[in-house]
Amino acid sequence: MEFLPLVGIVLLFWLFIIRPQSRRQKELRSMQSSLSVDDEVMLTSGVYATVRAIEEDHVKVEIAEGVVIKVARGAVGNKIQQHEDEAEAEHAEAENEKPGDVANGSEEN
């Protein structure tokens, strides 16, 4: 009976710390192995890029137009999920904005 509190602490430690961390690592490995060309990604350094080529242990990503770098597959931190609707809305919004336009209507002098 005197070991029951110790067993409880170990169980809680495993439940709240080790298990979620191993699940996140598994999801990260799964995402890194499912990368495909033209995926938008964020590297662990915070750089946003587009996957241009995939090799066994590394990927080549484009970080600016014409600038392709080779990074370890493990450097890919997130796959950016941009829905088509959002992309179309951003594109349409950018086309509607013209230099000199005022947000609340016409400009008065």
Secondary structure, DSSP 8 states (H G I E B T S, - for coil): -TTHHHHHHHHHHIIIIIHHHHHHHHHHHHHHHT--TT-EEEETTS-EEEEEEE-SSEEEEEEETTEEEEEEGGGEEEE----HHHHHHHHHHHHH--TT-BTTB----
